[in-house]
Amino acid sequence: MIPRIPRPVEFEWDEGNINKNKISHGVDFAECEQVFLNEPIKIFEQVRYVAFGQTDSGRELTIIFELKKSKIRVISARDRNKKEKI
């Protein structure tokens, strides 16, 4: 079952990982949050969740995340590849 993202949405960031995606993939935490607030978005449930979406500026991202109660915890974020279509 695809999760329903709560509104208003709240994010939880691990202080040790908050800059990891920026360093590894050039994606900052603010862009990650934007993907969950924009349409279209496509979310898959695996061990963790996968979201394909876009930022306010139209940057297409793939985000790996966990849901903990009403919080989204981003694990990884990167630019979407050609196989990851919405």
Buried (B, 14 or more C-beta within 10 A) or exposed (E): EEEEBEEEEEBEBEEEEEEBBBEEBEBBBEBBBBBBBEEEBEBEEEEEBBBBBBBEEEBBBBBBBEBEEEBBBBBBBBEBEEEBEE
